[in-house]
Amino acid sequence: MVCSVKDWPWSSYRAAAGLISTPVWLQTDWILSNFGLRKGRALERYRAFVSVGKNQISPWQQLRNQNDNLLANEGLQRIGNGVWNLLPIPASLNNW
């Protein structure tokens, strides 16, 4: 993992936050429109919103009363302490 969201190479954060040029295939207007009408203010609020999430407890650790059987049926396996592991895709499904 990385220490900062801006260091994650596959994240759209840098483009959405205005730190790099937005690739032509990436649409950032919708997400920014949720943070303000003017782009400068929206960028500022978006960056602040993301920074508030840093060092927070993972939402997956806070889940309670989830149906373990339902999760297991979706290709997940509990490996301990509330941690789930994605099961391999059965060979019969690899060729669909």
C-alpha distances in whole Angstrom, upper triangle without the diagonal:
4,7,9,9,12,9,8,11,12,12,16,15,16,19,20,20,22,20,21,24,23,24,27,25,23,25,24,27,27,24,25,29,27,27,30,33,33,30,29,29,27,24,25,25,22,20,21,20,16,16,18,15,13,13,15,15,14,17,17,17,20,22,25,28,26,28,27,29,28,25,26,28,25,24,21,22,21,20,21,20,20,17,17,17,18,21,22,24,28,30,32,30,28,31,32
4,6,7,9,6,6,9,11,11,14,13,14,17,18,17,20,17,18,21,21,22,26,25,22,24,22,26,26,23,24,27,26,25,28,31,30,27,27,27,25,22,22,22,19,17,18,18,14,14,16,14,11,12,15,16,15,18,18,19,22,24,27,30,29,31,30,32,31,28,29,31,28,27,25,25,25,24,24,23,22,20,21,21,21,25,26,28,31,33,36,33,31,34,35
4,7,9,7,9,12,14,13,16,14,14,18,18,17,19,17,19,22,22,24,27,26,24,25,23,26,26,23,23,27,26,24,27,30,29,27,25,25,24,21,20,21,18,15,16,17,13,12,14,12,9,10,13,15,15,18,19,19,22,24,28,31,30,32,31,34,33,29,31,33,31,29,27,28,27,25,25,24,23,21,23,23,24,28,29,31,35,36,39,36,35,38,38
4,5,5,7,11,13,11,13,10,11,14,15,13,16,13,15,19,19,21,24,24,21,22,20,23,23,20,20,23,22,21,24,27,26,23,22,22,20,17,17,17,15,12,13,14,10,9,12,11,8,10,13,15,15,18,19,20,22,24,28,31,30,33,32,35,33,30,32,34,31,30,28,29,28,27,27,26,25,23,24,24,25,29,30,32,35,37,39,36,35,37,37
4,5,5,9,10,7,9,7,8,12,12,11,13,12,14,17,16,18,21,20,17,18,16,19,20,16,17,20,19,18,21,24,23,20,20,20,18,15,15,16,13,10,12,12,8,9,12,10,9,11,13,15,15,17,18,20,21,23,27,30,28,31,30,33,31,28,30,32,29,28,26,28,27,27,27,26,24,22,23,23,24,27,28,29,33,35,37,34,32,35,35
4,6,8,10,7,9,6,6,9,10,9,11,9,10,13,14,16,19,19,16,17,15,19,20,16,16,20,20,19,21,24,22,19,18,19,17,14,15,16,13,10,13,14,10,11,14,13,12,15,17,19,18,20,22,24,25,27,31,34,32,35,34,36,34,31,33,35,31,31,29,31,31,30,31,29,28,26,26,26,26,30,30,32,35,37,39,36,34,36,36
4,6,9,8,11,9,9,12,14,13,14,11,12,15,16,17,21,20,18,20,18,22,23,20,20,24,23,22,25,27,26,23,22,23,21,18,18,19,17,14,16,17,13,13,17,15,13,15,18,20,19,21,22,24,26,28,31,34,32,35,34,36,34,31,33,34,31,30,28,30,30,29,29,28,27,25,25,25,25,28,29,30,34,35,37,35,33,35,35
4,6,6,9,9,9,12,13,13,15,13,13,16,16,16,20,18,16,18,17,21,21,19,20,23,23,22,25,27,27,23,23,24,22,19,20,20,17,15,18,17,13,14,17,15,14,16,17,19,17,19,20,22,24,25,29,32,30,32,31,33,31,28,29,31,28,26,25,27,27,26,27,27,25,22,23,22,22,25,25,27,30,32,34,31,29,31,31
4,6,8,9,9,11,13,14,15,13,12,14,14,14,17,16,14,17,17,20,21,19,20,24,24,24,26,28,27,24,24,25,23,20,21,22,19,17,20,20,16,17,20,19,17,19,21,22,21,22,23,25,27,28,32,34,32,34,33,35,33,29,31,32,28,27,26,28,29,28,30,29,28,25,24,23,23,26,25,26,30,31,33,30,28,30,30
4,7,9,10,11,13,14,16,14,13,15,13,13,16,14,12,15,15,19,19,17,19,22,22,22,25,27,27,23,24,25,22,19,21,22,18,17,20,19,16,18,21,18,18,20,21,22,20,21,21,24,26,26,30,32,30,31,30,32,30,27,28,29,25,24,24,26,27,27,28,28,27,24,23,22,20,23,23,24,27,28,30,27,25,27,27
4,5,7,9,9,11,13,12,12,13,12,12,15,14,11,13,12,16,16,14,15,19,19,19,22,24,23,20,21,21,18,16,18,18,14,14,17,16,12,15,17,15,15,18,19,20,18,19,20,22,24,25,28,31,29,31,30,32,30,26,28,29,26,25,24,27,27,27,29,28,26,24,23,22,21,25,25,25,29,30,32,29,27,29,29
4,6,6,6,8,10,10,10,11,9,10,12,11,8,10,9,12,13,11,12,16,16,16,19,20,20,17,18,19,16,13,16,16,12,12,16,15,12,15,17,16,16,20,20,22,20,21,22,25,26,26,30,32,30,32,32,34,31,28,31,31,28,27,27,29,30,31,32,31,29,26,26,25,24,27,28,28,31,33,34,31,29,31,30
4,5,5,6,8,8,9,11,10,12,15,14,11,12,9,13,13,11,11,15,15,14,17,19,18,15,15,16,13,11,13,13,9,9,12,12,9,11,14,13,13,17,18,20,19,19,21,24,25,26,29,32,30,33,33,35,32,29,32,33,29,29,28,30,31,31,32,30,28,26,26,26,26,29,30,30,34,35,37,33,32,34,33
4,6,5,6,5,6,8,8,11,14,14,11,13,11,14,15,13,13,16,17,16,18,20,18,15,15,16,14,11,13,14,11,10,13,14,11,13,16,16,15,19,20,23,22,23,25,27,28,29,33,36,34,36,36,38,36,33,35,36,32,32,31,33,34,34,34,33,32,29,29,29,28,32,32,33,36,38,39,36,34,36,35
4,5,5,6,5,6,5,8,11,11,8,9,8,11,13,11,11,14,16,15,17,18,17,13,14,15,13,10,13,15,11,11,15,15,13,15,19,18,18,22,23,25,24,25,26,29,30,31,35,37,35,37,37,39,37,34,36,37,33,33,32,35,35,36,37,36,34,32,31,31,30,33,33,33,37,38,39,36,34,35,34
4,5,8,8,9,7,10,12,12,9,8,5,8,10,8,7,11,12,12,13,15,14,11,12,13,10,8,11,11,8,9,12,12,11,14,16,16,17,21,21,24,22,23,25,27,28,29,32,35,33,35,36,38,35,32,35,36,32,32,32,34,35,35,36,35,32,31,30,30,29,33,33,33,37,38,39,36,34,36,35
4,6,8,10,9,13,15,16,13,12,9,11,13,10,9,12,13,11,13,15,13,10,10,11,9,6,8,9,7,6,10,11,10,11,14,15,15,19,20,23,22,23,25,27,28,29,33,36,34,37,37,39,37,34,37,38,34,35,33,36,36,36,37,35,33,31,31,32,31,35,35,36,40,41,42,39,37,39,38
4,6,7,8,11,14,15,12,12,10,11,14,12,10,14,15,14,14,15,13,9,9,11,10,7,9,12,10,9,13,14,13,15,18,19,19,23,24,27,26,27,29,31,32,33,37,39,38,40,41,43,40,37,40,41,37,37,36,39,39,39,40,38,36,35,35,35,34,37,38,38,42,43,44,41,39,40,39
4,7,9,12,15,17,14,15,12,15,17,15,14,17,18,17,18,19,17,13,12,14,13,10,11,14,12,10,14,15,14,14,18,19,18,22,23,26,26,27,29,31,32,33,37,40,38,41,41,43,41,38,40,41,37,37,36,38,38,38,39,38,36,34,34,34,33,37,37,38,41,42,44,41,39,40,40
4,6,9,12,14,12,14,12,15,17,16,15,18,20,19,20,21,18,15,14,17,16,12,15,17,15,13,17,18,16,18,21,21,21,24,26,28,27,29,30,33,34,35,39,41,39,42,42,43,41,38,40,41,37,37,36,39,39,39,40,39,37,35,35,34,33,36,36,37,40,41,42,39,37,38,38
4,6,9,11,10,12,11,13,16,16,15,18,20,19,20,20,18,14,15,18,16,13,16,19,16,16,20,20,19,20,24,24,24,27,29,31,30,31,32,35,36,37,41,43,41,43,43,44,42,39,41,42,38,38,37,40,41,41,42,41,39,37,36,36,34,37,37,37,41,41,42,39,37,38,37
4,6,8,6,8,8,10,13,13,13,15,18,18,18,19,17,14,15,17,15,13,16,18,15,16,19,19,18,20,23,23,23,27,28,30,28,29,30,33,34,35,38,41,38,40,40,42,39,36,39,39,35,35,35,38,39,39,40,40,37,35,34,34,32,35,35,34,38,39,40,36,34,35,34
4,5,5,8,10,12,15,15,15,18,20,21,22,22,20,17,19,21,19,17,20,21,18,19,23,22,20,23,26,25,25,29,30,31,29,30,31,34,35,35,39,41,39,40,40,41,38,36,38,38,34,34,34,37,38,39,40,40,38,35,34,33,31,34,33,33,36,36,37,34,32,32,31
4,6,8,10,12,15,16,16,18,21,21,22,22,21,18,20,22,20,18,22,23,20,21,25,24,23,26,28,28,28,32,32,34,32,32,33,36,37,37,41,42,40,41,41,42,39,37,39,38,35,35,35,39,40,41,42,42,40,37,36,35,33,35,34,33,37,37,37,34,32,32,31
4,7,10,12,14,15,16,18,20,21,22,22,22,19,22,23,20,19,23,23,20,21,25,24,22,25,28,26,27,31,31,32,30,30,30,34,35,34,38,39,37,38,38,39,36,33,35,35,31,31,32,35,37,38,40,40,37,34,33,32,29,32,31,30,33,33,34,30,28,29,27
4,6,9,11,11,13,15,17,18,19,19,19,16,19,20,17,16,19,20,16,18,21,20,18,22,24,23,24,27,27,29,27,26,27,31,32,31,35,37,34,36,36,37,34,32,34,34,30,30,31,34,35,36,38,37,35,32,31,30,28,31,31,30,33,34,34,31,29,30,29
4,6,7,8,10,11,13,15,16,16,16,14,17,18,15,14,18,18,15,17,20,19,18,21,23,22,24,27,27,29,27,26,27,31,31,31,34,36,34,36,36,37,34,32,35,34,31,31,32,35,36,37,39,38,35,33,32,32,30,32,32,32,35,36,36,32,31,32,30
4,6,6,6,9,11,12,13,13,13,11,13,14,11,10,14,14,11,13,16,15,15,18,20,19,21,25,25,27,25,24,26,29,29,30,33,35,33,35,36,37,34,32,35,35,31,32,32,35,36,37,38,37,34,32,32,32,30,33,34,33,36,38,38,35,33,34,33
4,6,5,6,9,10,11,10,11,9,12,13,10,10,14,14,12,14,17,16,16,19,21,21,23,27,27,29,27,26,28,31,31,31,35,37,35,37,38,39,36,34,37,37,33,35,35,38,38,40,41,39,37,35,34,35,33,36,37,36,39,40,41,37,36,37,35
4,5,5,7,9,11,11,13,11,14,14,11,12,15,14,12,15,17,15,16,19,20,20,23,26,25,27,25,24,26,29,29,29,32,34,32,34,35,36,33,32,35,34,31,32,32,35,36,38,39,37,34,33,32,33,31,34,35,34,37,39,39,35,35,36,33
4,5,6,7,10,11,13,11,13,13,9,10,13,11,8,12,14,12,12,16,17,16,19,22,21,23,22,21,23,26,26,26,29,31,29,32,33,35,32,30,33,33,29,31,30,33,34,35,36,34,31,30,30,30,29,32,33,33,36,38,39,35,34,35,34
4,5,5,7,8,9,7,10,9,6,7,10,9,7,10,12,11,12,15,16,17,19,23,22,25,24,23,26,28,28,28,32,34,33,35,36,38,35,33,36,37,33,34,34,36,37,38,38,37,34,33,33,33,32,36,37,36,40,42,42,38,38,39,37
4,5,6,6,8,8,11,10,7,9,12,10,10,13,15,13,15,18,19,19,22,26,25,27,26,25,27,30,29,30,33,35,33,36,37,39,36,34,38,38,34,36,35,38,39,40,40,39,36,35,35,36,35,38,39,38,42,43,44,40,39,40,38
4,6,8,11,11,13,11,8,10,12,9,9,12,13,11,13,16,16,17,20,23,22,24,23,22,24,27,26,26,29,31,30,33,35,36,33,32,35,35,32,34,33,36,36,38,38,36,33,33,32,34,33,36,37,37,40,42,43,39,39,40,38
4,7,9,9,10,8,5,7,8,6,6,10,10,9,11,14,14,16,18,22,21,23,23,22,25,27,26,27,30,33,32,35,36,38,36,34,37,38,35,36,35,38,37,39,38,36,34,33,33,35,34,38,39,39,43,45,45,41,41,43,41
4,6,7,8,6,4,8,9,8,9,12,12,12,15,17,17,19,22,25,24,27,27,26,29,31,30,31,34,36,35,38,40,42,39,37,41,41,38,39,39,41,41,42,42,40,38,37,37,38,38,41,43,42,46,48,48,44,44,45,43
4,6,9,8,7,10,12,11,12,15,16,16,18,20,21,23,25,29,28,31,30,29,32,35,33,34,37,39,38,41,43,45,41,40,43,43,40,42,41,44,44,45,45,44,41,40,40,41,40,44,45,44,48,49,50,46,45,46,44
4,6,6,6,9,10,11,12,14,16,16,18,20,21,23,25,29,29,32,31,31,34,36,35,36,39,42,41,43,45,47,44,42,45,45,42,43,43,45,45,46,47,45,42,41,41,42,41,45,46,45,49,51,51,47,46,47,46
4,6,5,6,9,10,10,12,14,15,16,18,20,22,23,27,27,30,30,29,32,34,34,35,38,41,40,42,43,45,42,40,43,44,40,41,41,43,43,44,45,43,40,39,39,40,39,42,43,43,47,48,49,45,44,45,43
4,5,5,6,9,10,11,13,14,16,17,19,21,22,26,26,30,29,30,33,35,34,36,39,42,41,43,44,47,44,42,45,45,42,43,42,44,44,45,45,43,41,40,40,41,40,44,45,45,48,50,51,47,46,47,46
4,5,5,6,9,10,11,12,14,15,17,19,21,24,24,28,28,28,31,33,32,33,37,39,39,42,43,45,42,40,44,44,41,42,41,43,43,44,44,41,39,38,39,40,40,43,44,45,48,50,51,47,46,48,46
4,5,5,6,9,10,10,12,14,15,17,19,23,23,26,25,25,28,30,29,31,34,37,36,38,40,42,39,37,40,41,37,39,38,40,40,41,41,39,36,36,36,37,36,40,41,41,45,46,47,43,43,44,42
4,6,5,6,9,10,11,12,14,16,17,21,22,25,24,25,27,29,29,31,34,37,36,39,39,42,39,37,40,40,37,38,37,39,39,39,40,38,36,34,35,35,35,39,40,40,43,45,46,43,41,43,42
4,6,5,6,9,10,11,13,15,16,20,20,24,24,24,28,29,29,31,34,37,36,39,40,43,40,38,41,42,39,39,38,40,39,40,40,37,36,35,35,36,36,40,41,42,45,47,48,45,44,46,44
4,5,5,6,9,10,11,13,15,18,18,21,22,22,25,27,26,28,31,34,33,36,37,40,37,35,38,39,36,37,36,38,37,38,38,35,33,33,33,35,35,38,40,40,44,46,47,43,43,45,43
4,5,5,6,9,10,11,13,17,17,20,20,20,23,25,24,26,29,32,31,34,35,37,35,32,35,36,33,34,33,35,34,35,35,33,31,30,30,31,31,35,36,37,40,42,43,40,39,41,39
4,5,5,6,9,10,11,15,16,19,19,20,23,24,24,26,30,33,32,35,35,38,36,33,36,37,34,35,33,35,34,35,34,32,31,29,30,31,31,35,36,37,41,43,44,41,40,42,41
4,5,5,6,9,10,14,14,18,18,19,22,23,23,25,28,32,31,34,35,38,36,33,37,38,35,36,34,35,34,35,34,32,30,29,30,32,32,36,38,39,42,45,46,42,42,44,43
4,6,5,7,10,13,12,16,16,16,19,21,20,22,25,28,28,31,32,35,32,30,33,35,32,32,31,32,32,32,32,29,27,27,28,29,30,33,35,36,40,42,43,40,39,41,40
4,5,5,7,11,11,14,14,15,18,19,19,21,25,28,27,30,30,33,31,28,31,33,30,30,28,30,29,30,29,27,25,24,25,27,27,31,32,33,37,39,40,37,36,39,38
4,5,5,9,10,14,14,16,19,20,20,22,26,29,29,32,32,35,33,30,33,35,32,32,30,32,30,30,30,27,26,25,26,28,29,32,34,35,39,41,43,40,39,41,41
4,6,8,8,12,13,14,17,18,17,20,23,27,26,30,30,34,32,29,32,34,31,32,30,31,30,30,29,26,25,24,26,28,29,33,35,36,40,42,44,40,40,42,41
4,6,6,9,9,11,14,15,14,17,20,24,23,27,27,30,28,26,29,31,28,28,26,27,26,26,25,23,21,21,22,24,25,29,31,32,36,38,40,37,36,39,38
4,5,9,10,12,15,15,16,19,22,26,25,28,28,31,30,27,30,32,29,29,27,27,26,26,25,22,21,20,22,24,25,29,31,33,36,39,40,38,37,40,39
4,7,9,12,14,13,14,18,21,24,24,27,27,30,29,26,29,31,29,29,26,26,24,24,22,20,19,19,21,23,25,28,31,33,36,39,41,38,37,40,40
4,6,8,11,11,11,14,17,21,21,24,24,28,27,24,27,29,27,27,24,25,23,23,21,18,17,17,19,22,24,27,30,32,35,38,40,37,37,40,39
4,6,8,7,8,11,14,18,18,21,21,25,24,21,24,26,24,24,21,22,19,19,18,15,13,14,16,19,21,25,28,30,33,36,37,35,35,38,37
4,5,5,7,9,13,16,16,19,18,22,21,18,20,23,21,21,18,19,17,17,16,14,12,11,13,16,18,21,24,26,29,32,34,31,31,34,34
4,5,5,7,10,14,13,16,17,20,18,16,19,21,19,20,17,18,17,18,17,15,12,12,14,16,18,21,24,26,29,32,33,30,31,34,33
4,5,6,9,12,11,14,13,17,16,13,16,18,16,17,14,14,13,14,14,12,9,9,10,13,14,18,21,23,26,29,30,27,28,31,30
4,6,8,12,11,14,14,18,17,15,17,20,19,19,15,15,13,14,12,9,7,8,11,14,16,20,23,25,28,31,33,30,31,34,33
4,6,10,11,14,15,18,18,16,19,21,20,21,18,18,16,17,15,12,10,12,14,17,19,22,26,27,30,34,35,32,33,36,35
4,7,7,11,11,15,14,13,16,18,17,18,15,16,14,16,15,12,9,11,12,16,18,20,24,25,28,31,32,30,31,34,33
4,6,9,11,14,14,13,16,18,18,19,17,17,14,17,15,13,10,13,14,18,20,22,26,27,29,33,33,31,33,36,34
4,6,9,12,12,12,14,16,17,19,16,16,15,17,16,15,12,15,15,18,20,22,25,26,28,32,32,30,32,35,34
4,6,9,8,8,11,13,13,15,13,14,12,16,15,14,11,13,12,16,17,18,22,23,25,28,29,26,28,31,30
4,5,5,7,9,10,11,13,12,12,12,15,15,15,12,14,13,16,16,17,21,21,23,26,26,25,27,30,28
4,5,5,6,9,10,11,9,9,8,12,12,13,10,12,10,13,13,14,18,19,20,24,24,23,25,28,27
4,5,5,6,9,10,9,10,10,14,15,16,14,14,12,14,14,14,17,18,18,22,22,21,23,26,25
4,5,5,7,9,9,11,12,16,17,18,15,15,13,14,14,14,17,17,18,22,21,19,22,25,23
4,5,5,7,6,8,9,13,14,15,12,12,9,10,10,11,14,15,17,20,20,18,20,23,22
4,5,6,5,6,8,11,13,15,13,12,9,10,9,9,12,13,14,18,18,17,19,22,22
4,6,7,9,12,15,17,19,16,16,13,13,11,10,13,12,13,17,16,15,17,20,19
4,6,9,12,15,17,19,16,15,11,11,9,9,11,11,12,16,16,14,16,19,17
4,7,10,13,16,18,15,14,10,9,6,5,8,8,10,13,14,12,14,17,17
4,7,9,12,14,12,10,6,6,5,5,9,11,13,16,17,16,17,20,20
4,6,9,12,10,8,5,5,6,6,10,12,14,18,19,18,19,23,23
4,6,8,7,6,4,6,9,10,14,16,18,21,23,22,23,27,27
4,7,7,6,6,6,10,11,14,17,19,22,24,23,24,28,28
4,5,5,7,9,13,14,18,21,23,26,28,27,28,31,32
4,5,9,12,15,17,21,24,26,29,31,30,30,34,34
4,7,10,13,16,19,22,24,27,29,27,28,32,32
4,7,10,13,16,19,21,25,27,25,25,29,29
4,7,9,13,15,18,21,23,21,22,25,25
4,6,9,12,15,18,20,19,19,22,23
4,7,9,12,15,17,15,15,19,19
4,6,9,12,14,13,13,17,18
4,6,9,11,10,10,14,15
4,6,8,7,7,11,11
4,5,6,7,10,11
4,5,5,8,10
4,6,7,8
4,6,6
4,6
4
